[in-house]
Each structure stands twice: as structure tokens, then as C-alpha cells.
Amino acid sequence: MGSMKHLISLLISVALIAGSGGAAVAQQSNKDKDSVKQTTKDVANDTKKAAKATGKAVKKTTKKVVNKAATETKKGAEKVEDKTNSKK
């Protein structure tokens, strides 16, 4: 009879430990979901920052190229004008 009580108390203990382990796994699962959600937000934010930086760099470079082209075009036009005027 004593061993039967011991066996029942052992089974109850195992059931309680297993139940609390399941709760811990469920909590860990929620933490993982929150962690994944936060990681996704961080990645999206970093992508946004990188896109903005790239856009600013493209704008700056484009502006420099256009201005340089305009300057060179003006120089070429002045050369043509000088050659045209010298023939008169």
C-alpha cells in the first residue's frame, strides 16, 4: 500500500512538471513570435534607411553629372561661337 501511494504521488509530480513545462514552452513560443516580429520590424527599418541613403546619393550624383554636362556643353558652344565669330 505504501508503494502505491508513492507511485501515485510520483505520477502526480510528473504530470505537474510536464504541465508546467508545456506552459513554459508556450511562453517561449510567444517570446519567439515577439522576437521574430521585432526582428522583422528592425530589418524593415534598416531597409528604409538604406533606401533613403541610396536615394540621396543618387540625387546628389545626378545633380553633379547634369551640372558638369551643362558646363561642358556651354564650353563647347562658346568654342563654336568663337570659331563662327572669327570667320566673319
Backbone as a chain_set.jsonl record, in Angstrom:
{"seq": "MGSMKHLISLLISVALIAGSGGAAVAQQSNKDKDSVKQTTKDVANDTKKAAKATGKAVKKTTKKVVNKAATETKKGAEKVEDKTNSKK", "coords": {"N": [[0.817, -1.194, 0.0], [1.956, 1.243, 0.713], [3.789, 1.62, -1.308], [2.1, 2.031, -3.403], [0.956, 4.536, -2.832], [3.243, 6.033, -3.041], [3.836, 5.668, -5.757], [1.586, 6.879, -6.944], [1.887, 9.531, -6.029], [4.271, 10.099, -7.312], [3.48, 9.92, -10.008], [1.658, 12.037, -10.094], [3.374, 14.142, -9.551], [5.022, 14.038, -11.821], [3.116, 14.632, -13.761], [2.454, 17.267, -13.057], [4.915, 18.528, -13.419], [5.299, 18.097, -16.155], [3.103, 19.503, -17.144], [3.714, 22.121, -16.329], [6.0, 22.457, -17.797], [4.962, 22.464, -20.36], [3.581, 24.867, -20.286], [5.735, 26.57, -20.05], [6.945, 26.159, -22.499], [4.964, 27.191, -24.147], [5.049, 29.876, -23.37], [7.617, 30.455, -24.18], [7.283, 30.137, -26.879], [5.597, 32.299, -27.492], [7.384, 34.341, -26.881], [9.263, 33.89, -28.852], [7.725, 34.479, -31.101], [7.268, 37.203, -30.673], [9.885, 38.047, -30.764], [10.586, 37.429, -33.402], [8.815, 39.096, -34.714], [9.761, 41.614, -33.873], [12.339, 41.54, -34.919], [11.747, 41.487, -37.637], [10.586, 44.013, -37.908], [12.827, 45.586, -37.312], [14.535, 44.931, -39.432], [13.033, 45.879, -41.582], [13.033, 48.605, -41.0], [15.767, 49.185, -41.196], [16.12, 48.676, -43.898], [14.556, 50.693, -44.972], [16.027, 52.951, -44.161], [18.39, 52.497, -45.583], [17.445, 52.657, -48.202], [16.658, 55.335, -48.317], [19.149, 56.59, -47.967], [20.476, 55.715, -50.243], [18.863, 56.861, -52.216], [19.344, 59.577, -51.717], [22.063, 59.712, -52.326], [22.021, 59.063, -55.046], [20.557, 61.21, -56.043], [22.287, 63.347, -55.464], [24.568, 62.654, -56.98], [23.477, 62.587, -59.558], [22.766, 65.254, -59.872], [25.31, 66.435, -59.836], [26.408, 65.336, -62.165], [24.678, 66.287, -64.169], [25.081, 69.043, -63.92], [27.815, 69.186, -64.556], [27.738, 68.276, -67.197], [26.219, 70.318, -68.349], [27.957, 72.458, -68.021], [30.12, 71.633, -69.625], [28.83, 71.529, -72.089], [28.244, 74.196, -72.433], [30.837, 75.221, -72.677], [31.601, 73.996, -75.074], [29.766, 75.178, -76.786], [30.592, 77.812, -76.649], [33.107, 77.611, -77.878], [32.365, 76.929, -80.473], [30.966, 79.233, -81.095], [33.03, 81.133, -80.927], [34.655, 80.29, -83.068], [32.921, 80.672, -85.155], [32.486, 83.445, -85.02], [35.066, 84.427, -85.524], [35.474, 83.939, -88.198], [34.022, 85.827, -89.506]], "CA": [[0.0, 0.0, 0.0], [2.844, 2.396, 0.777], [4.391, 1.822, -2.622], [1.052, 2.549, -4.263], [0.888, 5.976, -2.559], [4.469, 6.6, -3.585], [3.678, 5.653, -7.196], [0.59, 7.893, -7.297], [2.486, 10.853, -5.824], [5.263, 10.247, -8.368], [2.753, 10.206, -11.24], [1.115, 13.393, -9.981], [4.517, 15.058, -9.689], [5.409, 14.037, -13.227], [2.075, 15.339, -14.506], [2.605, 18.696, -12.768], [6.142, 19.012, -14.073], [5.043, 18.106, -17.598], [2.174, 20.609, -17.408], [4.418, 23.402, -16.218], [6.918, 22.508, -18.937], [4.154, 22.872, -21.513], [3.329, 26.302, -20.142], [6.998, 27.249, -20.34], [7.124, 26.092, -23.947], [4.006, 28.137, -24.723], [5.578, 31.213, -23.143], [8.779, 30.604, -25.047], [6.765, 30.288, -28.235], [5.153, 33.69, -27.614], [8.587, 35.176, -26.915], [9.841, 33.715, -30.176], [6.893, 35.225, -32.04], [7.558, 38.618, -30.449], [11.253, 38.257, -31.228], [10.549, 37.424, -34.867], [8.11, 40.321, -35.126], [10.657, 42.749, -33.654], [13.418, 41.422, -35.892], [11.189, 41.896, -38.925], [10.456, 45.473, -37.874], [14.172, 46.155, -37.377], [15.028, 44.755, -40.806], [12.283, 46.808, -42.438], [13.504, 49.958, -40.709], [17.1, 49.305, -41.774], [15.937, 48.743, -45.348], [14.049, 52.04, -45.242], [17.153, 53.879, -44.023], [19.312, 52.267, -46.702], [16.808, 53.176, -49.422], [16.745, 56.797, -48.262], [20.548, 56.97, -48.187], [20.76, 55.464, -51.66], [18.154, 57.893, -52.974], [20.057, 60.849, -51.554], [23.322, 59.618, -53.072], [21.686, 59.117, -56.476], [20.158, 62.589, -56.339], [23.484, 64.19, -55.432], [25.4, 62.297, -58.127], [22.776, 63.02, -60.773], [22.882, 66.707, -59.928], [26.684, 66.756, -60.225], [26.6, 64.945, -63.564], [23.921, 67.224, -65.009], [25.768, 70.335, -63.892], [29.062, 69.038, -65.307], [27.366, 68.2, -68.609], [25.792, 71.658, -68.767], [29.167, 73.277, -68.107], [30.866, 71.21, -70.817], [28.043, 71.944, -73.255], [28.433, 75.642, -72.558], [32.188, 75.421, -73.198], [31.563, 73.61, -76.484], [29.007, 76.2, -77.519], [31.442, 79.001, -76.725], [34.136, 77.342, -78.886], [31.717, 77.04, -81.779], [30.657, 80.648, -81.299], [34.281, 81.825, -81.217], [35.078, 79.932, -84.424], [31.971, 81.301, -86.086], [32.727, 84.882, -84.995], [36.388, 84.75, -86.067], [35.408, 83.835, -89.644], [33.302, 86.976, -90.061]], "C": [[0.856, 1.25, 0.0], [3.469, 2.687, -0.583], [3.366, 2.384, -3.613], [0.903, 4.061, -4.071], [2.108, 6.673, -3.16], [4.384, 6.704, -5.117], [2.691, 6.732, -7.659], [1.176, 9.296, -7.129], [3.559, 11.125, -6.89], [4.591, 10.604, -9.704], [2.172, 11.623, -11.236], [2.23, 14.426, -10.154], [4.952, 15.172, -11.145], [4.393, 14.82, -14.059], [2.195, 16.851, -14.282], [3.836, 19.276, -13.463], [5.931, 19.1, -15.58], [4.107, 19.255, -17.967], [2.857, 21.956, -17.328], [5.437, 23.555, -17.343], [6.189, 22.936, -20.19], [3.858, 24.351, -21.477], [4.59, 27.091, -20.474], [7.26, 27.259, -21.835], [6.19, 27.086, -24.634], [4.498, 29.567, -24.544], [6.782, 31.466, -24.031], [8.332, 30.828, -26.491], [6.291, 31.725, -28.467], [6.349, 34.639, -27.68], [9.241, 35.093, -28.282], [9.057, 34.516, -31.208], [7.164, 36.718, -31.923], [8.948, 38.96, -30.971], [11.302, 38.325, -32.751], [9.888, 38.699, -35.371], [9.031, 41.532, -34.99], [11.806, 42.723, -34.655], [12.953, 41.871, -37.27], [11.05, 43.415, -38.994], [11.822, 46.14, -38.007], [14.74, 46.077, -38.794], [14.333, 45.733, -41.747], [12.767, 48.236, -42.237], [14.891, 50.188, -41.304], [17.022, 49.424, -43.294], [15.466, 50.133, -45.754], [15.19, 53.064, -45.182], [18.126, 53.742, -45.192], [18.74, 52.826, -48.003], [16.879, 54.699, -49.458], [18.164, 57.268, -48.563], [20.922, 56.797, -49.653], [20.101, 56.522, -52.528], [18.854, 59.232, -52.898], [21.362, 60.843, -52.346], [23.074, 59.714, -54.571], [21.326, 60.538, -56.868], [21.381, 63.496, -56.429], [24.359, 63.924, -56.665], [24.768, 62.769, -59.429], [22.915, 64.524, -60.951], [24.282, 67.12, -60.381], [26.917, 66.465, -61.708], [25.891, 65.918, -64.502], [24.618, 68.58, -65.058], [27.071, 70.285, -64.685], [28.769, 69.0, -66.807], [26.958, 69.569, -69.136], [26.999, 72.57, -68.936], [29.954, 72.94, -69.372], [30.14, 71.615, -72.104], [28.225, 73.434, -73.506], [29.815, 75.959, -73.132], [32.229, 75.112, -74.697], [30.843, 74.646, -77.325], [29.834, 77.461, -77.672], [32.537, 78.816, -77.776], [33.561, 77.49, -80.292], [31.425, 78.494, -82.09], [31.922, 81.433, -81.64], [34.76, 81.535, -82.643], [34.179, 80.61, -85.456], [32.24, 82.799, -86.164], [34.068, 85.242, -85.636], [36.392, 84.691, -87.59], [34.744, 85.056, -90.26], [34.191, 88.1, -90.363]], "O": [[0.507, 2.23, -0.658], [3.654, 3.843, -0.962], [3.717, 3.115, -4.539], [0.74, 4.791, -5.049], [2.003, 7.767, -3.715], [4.806, 7.702, -5.7], [2.938, 7.416, -8.653], [0.983, 10.155, -7.989], [3.729, 12.267, -7.317], [5.067, 11.472, -10.435], [2.196, 12.316, -12.253], [2.05, 15.448, -10.817], [5.217, 16.267, -11.64], [4.767, 15.578, -14.953], [2.05, 17.627, -15.227], [3.794, 20.373, -14.02], [6.341, 20.076, -16.208], [4.301, 19.906, -18.994], [2.614, 22.835, -18.155], [5.703, 24.67, -17.79], [6.731, 23.688, -21.0], [3.878, 25.02, -22.51], [4.525, 28.149, -21.1], [7.742, 28.253, -22.379], [6.584, 27.748, -25.594], [4.382, 30.383, -25.459], [6.947, 32.56, -24.57], [8.932, 31.613, -27.226], [6.554, 32.302, -29.522], [6.338, 35.614, -28.431], [9.718, 36.097, -28.812], [9.642, 35.154, -32.084], [7.278, 37.42, -32.928], [9.162, 40.026, -31.549], [11.982, 39.18, -33.32], [10.347, 39.307, -36.338], [9.082, 42.38, -35.881], [12.201, 43.764, -35.179], [13.684, 42.557, -37.986], [11.361, 44.028, -40.015], [11.968, 47.132, -38.721], [15.344, 47.028, -39.289], [14.974, 46.342, -42.604], [12.896, 48.992, -43.2], [15.165, 51.256, -41.851], [17.774, 50.186, -43.902], [15.921, 50.684, -46.756], [15.299, 53.934, -46.046], [18.622, 54.736, -45.723], [19.47, 53.401, -48.81], [17.132, 55.287, -50.51], [18.364, 58.221, -49.316], [21.607, 57.642, -50.23], [20.712, 57.024, -53.471], [18.951, 59.946, -53.896], [21.725, 61.844, -52.962], [23.829, 60.371, -55.286], [21.751, 61.018, -57.919], [21.501, 64.308, -57.347], [24.831, 64.86, -57.311], [25.459, 63.293, -60.303], [23.154, 65.006, -62.059], [24.437, 68.029, -61.197], [27.546, 67.254, -62.414], [26.454, 66.323, -65.519], [24.728, 69.188, -66.122], [27.398, 71.228, -65.405], [29.479, 69.625, -67.595], [27.317, 69.935, -70.255], [27.061, 73.359, -69.878], [30.397, 73.83, -70.098], [30.774, 71.998, -73.088], [28.344, 73.874, -74.649], [29.955, 76.851, -73.969], [32.81, 75.86, -75.483], [31.261, 74.954, -78.441], [29.783, 78.113, -78.715], [32.864, 79.761, -78.494], [34.175, 78.088, -81.176], [31.614, 78.941, -83.222], [31.908, 82.291, -82.523], [35.218, 82.439, -83.341], [34.646, 81.063, -86.501], [32.226, 83.371, -87.254], [34.17, 86.304, -86.249], [37.232, 85.333, -88.221], [34.904, 85.288, -91.458], [33.732, 89.14, -90.836]]}, "num_chains": 1, "name": "protein.A"}
